[in-house]
Amino acid sequence: MPDNNLVQRLLDGDKRALARVISKIEREDPETTEIVAGIYQKTGDAMTIGFTGPPGVGKSSIIAKLVKLYRSEDKRVGIVSVDPSSPFSKGAILGDRIRLSDHFLDPGVFIRSMGSRGHLGGLAGGARRAALAMEAAGMDVVLYETVGVGQGEVEVASAADTVVLALQPGAGDSVQALKAGVMEIADVFCINKSDHPRSKAAASEVRSILEIGYELDPHPWFPPIVMTRGDTGEGVEELKETIEKHRAHLKQSGQFEKRRRSALRDLVVTWAADRLQREMRHRLGSEDTELMERVYSRELDPISASERIFKAVGDAATRDTDFG
C-alpha cells in the first residue's frame, strides 16, 4: 500500500513529496499504481506544452525565458526534461540543466530531469506519469523537453496540448525534421538564434514545406513560425502568445477534448504494453531456460518461442485482470 501521508503532502503542494513520488514512478516502484490512483482526480487542469527539436538548438534557453514569463503571472510551472541516459548508470547525463539554473531556487518552479533509458520517443517511460504528479501538486503549466533524437519524437504529440518544434538556421534542421515526421506533429514552429544571417531563409524554407503539406491536407490551424533568441529572450513573449492562441483554437474547434482523450488512451496503452514487456522478460529470465535451450539447439524457432511466452503471459494476465 502507498504512503497515504506522502500522497496528501503532494496534493498539498509539498515539493519534497512531489520529488519522492516522481522517483517512485521513475523506478516503477510497486506503489506507483496506488499513488497514481490517489492523485488522478486532481489532474487535468494544467496547460501542457511539449518542446522538441534537434540537440543544441536552444530548447532549454527558450524554456527558461518562457518560465520567467509564466512566473511573472504567478503561475506555478513544472518541467519534465528528458535527457539521454548513461548506458552504464541509466541516469540522466545532463541532469544539472545549467540553463535552467535561474529557476532552481524558485518555490513556484519544479524541474525534474529524467533519463530516456533508451526510450525512442524522447519521453522517458515515466515522464507522463511524472507530469500527472506535477499537475496534482498544483502546477498550472507543465513543460516537456525531449531529447531530440529524431523520428521517435512524434510521441510528444500525444502527451502535450501544444507541440513546439524548435529549429536553428543553417543546420538543415527543417529537412531532417521533415524526414523524421516531426514537422507533421508540430503546432508551432520556433526558429531560434534569429540573429543568425540565415534565419529568414530558414523561416522561408519551413513555410514552403508547410504550405505544400497544407495543400495536400488542409487543416484549420496553420502552424505559425516565431523567431526567437533564447539568449536574450527576444520573441519568447510572442511565442507564449502563440501557444495560448493555439490552446484557444483547440477549445473553440472541439479538438481540445479529443486531444486530451487520445493522450489518456495512449497513457493507458503504454503502461499496459510496458508491463506486458516486463512480465515477458521476467518469465524468459526465470522460468523458460528450457525453452531457450530448445531455441539454442535449433529444435524450436525464435518466433514460435516468443508466441508461447506471449500466450502464457497473456493467459495469466487474463486470469488476474478485473476491469471492474
MARVO-926207 format. One line per field, with one value per residue (C-alpha): residue number from 1; x, y, z. Coordinates in pm, 1 decimal. Example, Ala and Ser with C-alpha at 12.3 -4.5 7.8 and 13.67 -1.06 7.14 Angstrom:
% residues 2
resi (1|2)
east (1230.0|1367.0)
north (-450.0|-106.0)
up (780.0|714.0)
This chain:
% residues 324
resi (1|2|3|4|5|6|7|8|9|10|11|12|13|14|15|16|17|18|19|20|21|22|23|24|25|26|27|28|29|30|31|32|33|34|35|36|37|38|39|40|41|42|43|44|45|46|47|48|49|50|51|52|53|54|55|56|57|58|59|60|61|62|63|64|65|66|67|68|69|70|71|72|73|74|75|76|77|78|79|80|81|82|83|84|85|86|87|88|89|90|91|92|93|94|95|96|97|98|99|100|101|102|103|104|105|106|107|108|109|110|111|112|113|114|115|116|117|118|119|120|121|122|123|124|125|126|127|128|129|130|131|132|133|134|135|136|137|138|139|140|141|142|143|144|145|146|147|148|149|150|151|152|153|154|155|156|157|158|159|160|161|162|163|164|165|166|167|168|169|170|171|172|173|174|175|176|177|178|179|180|181|182|183|184|185|186|187|188|189|190|191|192|193|194|195|196|197|198|199|200|201|202|203|204|205|206|207|208|209|210|211|212|213|214|215|216|217|218|219|220|221|222|223|224|225|226|227|228|229|230|231|232|233|234|235|236|237|238|239|240|241|242|243|244|245|246|247|248|249|250|251|252|253|254|255|256|257|258|259|260|261|262|263|264|265|266|267|268|269|270|271|272|273|274|275|276|277|278|279|280|281|282|283|284|285|286|287|288|289|290|291|292|293|294|295|296|297|298|299|300|301|302|303|304|305|306|307|308|309|310|311|312|313|314|315|316|317|318|319|320|321|322|323|324)
east (0.0|126.3|224.8|-103.2|73.1|310.3|18.1|-156.5|160.7|193.4|-167.5|-89.5|192.4|491.2|784.4|977.6|678.1|649.2|1016.0|971.6|660.3|834.3|1130.2|894.4|725.4|1055.4|1188.3|846.4|803.7|524.4|340.0|312.9|-29.6|-185.5|-13.7|-144.7|-492.1|-470.9|-377.4|-550.8|-872.8|-670.7|-522.2|-637.8|-635.5|-275.2|-161.5|82.2|342.5|592.2|924.6|1110.8|1388.2|1749.5|2008.0|2182.8|1904.9|1849.8|1532.8|1645.2|1725.6|1384.6|1209.3|1398.5|1275.1|922.3|912.9|1010.5|705.7|470.2|614.3|550.3|182.6|221.0|169.0|339.4|548.3|663.0|931.4|991.0|1326.5|1413.3|1786.9|1992.5|2068.7|2409.7|2442.8|2602.5|2419.5|2093.0|2080.0|2030.0|2359.3|2256.0|2074.5|2221.0|2026.1|2259.4|2045.4|1751.1|1960.1|1792.4|1476.0|1622.0|1550.1|1210.2|942.6|694.7|905.8|975.4|1233.3|1287.6|1543.7|1467.9|1679.6|1529.9|1654.5|1667.0|1300.4|1285.9|1001.5|1229.9|995.4|1103.4|852.5|761.8|761.8|387.5|316.1|561.0|363.7|44.9|216.1|313.9|-44.7|-173.9|78.6|-78.3|136.4|-51.6|182.8|374.5|652.8|803.5|1150.8|1261.0|1597.4|1561.0|1654.3|1459.9|1167.8|1056.9|992.9|641.0|537.1|548.2|235.6|29.1|144.5|110.6|-174.4|62.1|382.6|658.4|929.1|1248.3|1486.3|1803.1|1921.7|2193.8|2183.7|1940.5|1710.6|1387.8|1481.5|1579.4|1257.7|1054.3|1225.4|1161.3|794.7|830.6|706.4|372.2|301.1|422.8|160.0|405.9|747.6|1023.4|1331.1|1580.6|1901.6|1714.6|2024.5|2183.3|2228.0|2027.3|1735.4|1496.5|1590.9|1524.8|1180.6|1102.7|1211.2|988.2|694.2|733.9|733.2|425.8|237.9|295.7|163.2|-133.4|-228.9|-219.3|-409.0|-587.7|-621.7|-794.4|-474.0|-176.4|133.0|279.6|654.6|800.2|1153.4|1329.4|1659.5|1696.5|1996.3|1817.2|1453.0|1365.2|1048.1|969.5|671.1|532.9|591.4|393.5|104.1|107.4|89.6|-211.1|-377.7|-333.7|-488.3|-785.6|-819.2|-826.8|-1106.8|-1310.7|-1280.4|-1361.1|-1018.0|-900.5|-1114.4|-1023.9|-653.3|-679.9|-874.7|-617.0|-334.1|-500.7|-568.5|-200.5|-100.9|-320.8|-189.4|173.9|152.2|-14.2|242.9|535.8|400.3|348.0|706.0|837.3|637.4|766.1|1127.0|1079.2|929.4|1202.8|1472.1|1338.7|1113.6|1187.5|1551.2|1440.1|1251.2|1559.1|1777.3|1548.2|1596.3|1976.0|1980.4|1761.8|1479.5|1244.5|1248.9|1261.2|917.9|742.5|918.8|802.1|444.9|448.6|577.3|328.5|38.9|146.8|179.9|-143.4|-335.6|-200.6|-290.8|-644.0|-696.6|-572.1|-748.0|-1059.5|-1195.3|-1446.3)
north (0.0|354.0|605.9|799.9|1078.6|1114.7|1141.4|1400.0|1605.7|1604.5|1719.3|1998.3|2117.4|1979.8|1977.4|1713.0|1482.1|1552.2|1461.6|1135.2|1041.9|1103.0|892.9|607.4|647.8|660.0|340.1|173.5|117.7|-128.7|166.0|351.3|213.3|312.4|651.3|743.0|623.8|855.1|1168.4|1120.1|1303.5|1617.3|1633.0|1763.7|2141.6|2228.7|2364.6|2114.6|2216.4|1991.0|2123.9|1915.5|1972.4|1876.6|1879.3|2213.1|2419.3|2606.9|2449.6|2487.8|2856.0|2925.0|2732.7|2928.0|3257.7|3120.0|3007.0|3359.8|3496.2|3244.5|3320.0|3691.5|3590.1|3396.8|3063.0|2755.1|2568.4|2206.5|2093.9|1733.6|1740.4|1410.4|1362.6|1090.3|805.9|682.8|329.5|225.5|401.1|452.3|800.5|1133.7|1261.8|1628.8|1631.0|1960.5|2162.5|2461.2|2684.9|2642.7|2723.3|3063.0|2881.9|2617.7|2817.9|2947.1|2779.9|2813.0|2605.3|2232.5|2087.8|1716.5|1562.1|1205.5|960.9|845.2|492.1|414.6|501.2|610.9|855.3|1104.1|1093.7|857.6|586.7|760.4|1119.8|1139.3|992.9|1243.7|1520.1|1387.2|1416.1|1776.0|1861.2|1706.0|1913.5|2230.2|2317.2|2545.1|2479.0|2158.7|2171.3|1864.7|1896.3|1597.3|1457.6|1547.0|1204.2|1208.4|1002.0|883.1|1245.3|1221.2|1061.9|1403.6|1495.6|1250.2|1397.2|1773.1|2006.3|2214.1|2095.6|2346.1|2241.1|2444.7|2470.6|2668.2|2836.2|2693.6|2340.0|2170.8|2106.1|2151.4|1881.7|1639.9|1719.0|1657.7|1321.6|1224.2|1320.8|1570.1|1861.3|1687.6|1695.5|2047.7|2309.8|2599.9|2643.1|2833.8|2948.3|3011.9|3216.2|3463.7|3687.1|3429.3|3556.7|3263.0|3289.9|3446.7|3187.7|2910.6|3053.6|3076.7|2716.0|2594.8|2798.0|2647.2|2295.1|2371.7|2521.7|2206.3|1994.7|2226.6|2195.7|1817.3|1801.3|2128.5|2189.5|2474.3|2553.1|2658.2|2634.2|2982.0|3045.9|3251.6|3394.1|3384.4|3434.6|3213.8|3412.1|3748.7|3639.7|3823.4|3676.8|3449.9|3660.3|3625.0|3250.8|3241.7|3432.8|3195.7|2892.2|3047.4|3116.6|2751.5|2640.4|2872.8|2732.1|2375.1|2461.4|2655.0|2382.4|2097.9|1940.6|2002.6|1730.0|1487.9|1551.0|1501.0|1177.6|1049.6|1133.0|939.8|644.8|636.5|651.9|350.7|150.5|242.2|130.8|-197.8|-261.9|-181.4|-411.6|-691.2|-648.8|-662.8|-977.1|-1144.2|-1058.4|-1184.2|-1509.4|-1557.2|-1493.7|-1705.2|-1976.2|-2054.5|-2162.9|-2496.8|-2317.7|-2111.9|-2422.1|-2558.6|-2237.9|-2254.0|-2614.8|-2523.8|-2751.1|-2451.9|-2128.1|-1789.4|-1673.1|-1985.4|-1947.1|-1585.2|-1686.9|-1943.8|-1691.0|-1430.1|-1673.3|-1785.7|-1427.2|-1324.1|-1614.0|-1526.0|-1159.3|-1250.9|-1458.0|-1173.0|-882.0|-725.6|-437.1|-352.9)
up (0.0|-72.6|189.8|217.7|401.1|104.8|-137.6|80.6|112.4|-264.9|-303.2|-56.2|-285.4|-92.4|-340.1|-144.0|-158.4|-531.4|-580.1|-387.9|-584.1|-917.7|-802.1|-722.7|-1060.7|-1246.8|-1091.0|-1134.3|-761.6|-668.2|-507.2|-840.8|-931.4|-599.2|-595.2|-940.3|-835.0|-533.6|-729.7|-1064.7|-979.2|-901.3|-1253.3|-1589.4|-1537.7|-1626.7|-1961.1|-2115.8|-2373.3|-2548.6|-2677.4|-2928.8|-3180.5|-3251.7|-2970.2|-2933.0|-3085.9|-2759.9|-2621.3|-2259.5|-2308.8|-2462.4|-2186.0|-1918.7|-2066.1|-2108.2|-1744.3|-1639.2|-1823.3|-1661.4|-1318.7|-1373.7|-1394.4|-1066.2|-1239.2|-1096.9|-1353.7|-1372.9|-1618.5|-1724.6|-1901.2|-2066.8|-2114.6|-2280.9|-2039.5|-1946.4|-2090.3|-1761.3|-1476.8|-1671.8|-1517.1|-1692.8|-1835.2|-1846.6|-1514.4|-1394.0|-1654.3|-1626.8|-1846.9|-1610.5|-1303.4|-1258.7|-1151.7|-919.2|-603.6|-716.1|-498.6|-785.7|-1027.3|-1013.7|-1253.0|-1299.2|-1532.4|-1633.2|-1828.7|-2158.0|-2076.0|-2444.9|-2493.4|-2858.5|-2809.1|-2641.7|-2342.1|-2068.7|-1987.3|-1661.5|-1792.7|-1849.5|-1506.7|-1358.8|-1528.3|-1366.9|-1028.2|-1106.8|-1201.9|-880.6|-683.8|-824.1|-1126.5|-1366.6|-1659.5|-1735.5|-1995.0|-2159.8|-2307.6|-2512.1|-2612.3|-2978.6|-3108.7|-3436.1|-3555.8|-3213.4|-3111.5|-3251.7|-2920.6|-2757.4|-2954.5|-2755.6|-2424.7|-2477.3|-2569.1|-2784.1|-2950.7|-3026.5|-3271.8|-3227.4|-3522.4|-3588.2|-3908.8|-4128.3|-3988.9|-4227.2|-3931.9|-4127.6|-4377.9|-4101.0|-3911.7|-4226.5|-4282.6|-3920.2|-3939.6|-3654.9|-3866.2|-3906.9|-3533.2|-3456.0|-3372.7|-3351.8|-3515.4|-3341.9|-3535.2|-3257.5|-3284.3|-3503.1|-3519.3|-3749.7|-4108.3|-4244.0|-4001.0|-4254.4|-4514.6|-4261.7|-4184.2|-4555.0|-4605.6|-4322.9|-4454.0|-4802.6|-4662.7|-4450.9|-4745.7|-4950.2|-4665.7|-4619.1|-4985.7|-4959.5|-4629.3|-4539.4|-4166.9|-3981.4|-3788.1|-4000.0|-3772.4|-3712.1|-3727.5|-3442.2|-3446.4|-3108.0|-2930.8|-2628.4|-2500.6|-2483.6|-2467.0|-2787.5|-2942.2|-2643.5|-2538.7|-2892.6|-2865.0|-2540.2|-2701.5|-2999.7|-2769.8|-2595.1|-2931.4|-3026.3|-2698.2|-2759.8|-3112.4|-2979.9|-2738.7|-2994.0|-3256.6|-3017.0|-3071.5|-2714.5|-2561.8|-2842.7|-2792.1|-2416.5|-2462.0|-2710.7|-2468.6|-2186.2|-2412.9|-2512.1|-2144.4|-2064.8|-2360.9|-2289.2|-1926.3|-2027.7|-2300.4|-2069.7|-1801.9|-2052.7|-2173.4|-1815.6|-1745.1|-2060.3|-1977.6|-1622.1|-1743.6|-2001.5|-1743.0|-1459.6|-1596.1|-1956.4|-1960.8|-2103.2|-2378.9|-2470.2|-2470.7|-2740.6|-2937.4|-2895.0|-3016.5|-3318.6|-3200.9|-3181.2|-3381.1|-3201.9|-3323.5|-3200.3|-2865.2|-2844.8|-2921.7|-2641.8|-2386.4|-2506.1|-2475.0|-2128.1|-2001.2|-2172.1|-2019.2|-1673.4|-1722.7|-1833.5|-1519.4|-1297.7|-1473.7|-1335.3|-1543.6|-1276.0)
